[in-house]
Amino acid sequence: MSGQRLEQLDEEGLSLHRSWGTVLRVAALMGALSFVVWLVVSTLRELVRRAIEGLFHLSTAGAGGAVAVLTVMGVVALVRGWLMQRPAWRPVVGDGIGLARDRAMHLPLDEGWRGPLGLSLRKAVATLLTLGGGGSGGLEAPVVLIGESLGAGLAKVARVDEVAVRRLAQLCGVAAGVSTLLGAPFTAALFTLELLHGDRIVYRKLAYALWAAVIPFWLNTTLNGYRPLFAAPPHAPVYSLAEYGAAALVAIAISAPLAFGFGAVMRWSRQLVARVQPTWHALSTMLVVGALALVLQRFGGIELGHVLGAGEETLTLVLNNDPTLAVWWVLLMLIIGKSATLGLTMGGGGSAGLLFPSMFLGGLSGALVAQLVTLSGLATLDPALFAVVGIASSLTAVVGVPIAAMALVFEVFGKAYGPPTILACGLTFIATVRFRMWEQEGLGRFVSRLVTPKDDGSGPSGDGSGPAP
């Protein structure tokens, strides 16, 4: 982030606190925005949930049910594929985080209210068709773009001309949307600032983001009671050296490579789908996704909900050591199956996110490490503990938000899970940055540095006839 950008963020933050009147006006606007975002995101989540439940119910009807599942997935995919061929719909392909970040930093000043509100509507419809139609992925990333565009659009509807307030509305829209899904307002606010502002947290904006994130939390708990994102068994805050060592192992050997594994899966899926005509991308990938999920259900006893959708219930079962998932080979099958269905969904132009799938794969990988270490006889480890460690460290590796990842653990699971998570997130962030530098440098160049003597300018004969610098 350049120095000019940092100065701009500071100036925008200061302008939001020029007077008490400004503070009250901005707070009222962000409160109204939070309610609208909560309403839209809650409706989308409920529609996706009902659609997925209906699809899963069809799969229990034997061979006829399998045919019905593939038929429904195919029809929905055809509709989505037809829409995505239209220019106005192409920006909503993928998770939408990159577009949301770019819009938050470079929002056109002459953009009218119809543009961003239309974008949010198209993103919501595309996400419903993708996830409700049997795709694999999370809601969190699409909600980032939905919240950002709703913030920009409603700020224009309210005739807000100040650039600082409009950009704050984009940020608060994201915070409200993420808080609606996570049920963790502090985590949502931190996540939003880390995501949109890179490595810098602007505290003058954080205050409004916290306000925008608390409102959806209050609405959810008032209407539905408190429902934590995950429910994990209690754990003592005292850990052995073996547990700290296993947490470090999960961070370095599992979560950091997971970020690059995500990239490899996405590249593989795009290359595979590229062999099919663009008109049939959505249909072909969803039929393969459905067939793969049905095969795992028929021959592996793995329910569709474990490899399709976001997988919240699967993680909850793993965290509570459910006997059906407390087997290492089942976890391994889930990791492979989820990676394949996720890659195909995204490769086929689906509108879904990688945030929750990263937590899914990280949590299952952490539990798998704990089970394998216990089976080896080296130590007895709690799979639930390392599922939590995997959730946080994988979020750090894939999205690059270590502070929000640690806040999620404290806010959702409790402070007793904090120490190993702090260690794992720190190590994951360091390892991921180093691996990315290694990837940018290139393996060949790295190896050549090891085997080629450093050129000191003396040349082969040592007479100073070497190449000029």
Order of alpha helices (4+ residues) and beta strands (2+ residues): alpha-alpha-alpha-alpha-alpha-alpha-alpha-alpha-alpha-alpha-alpha-alpha-alpha-alpha-alpha-alpha-alpha-alpha-alpha
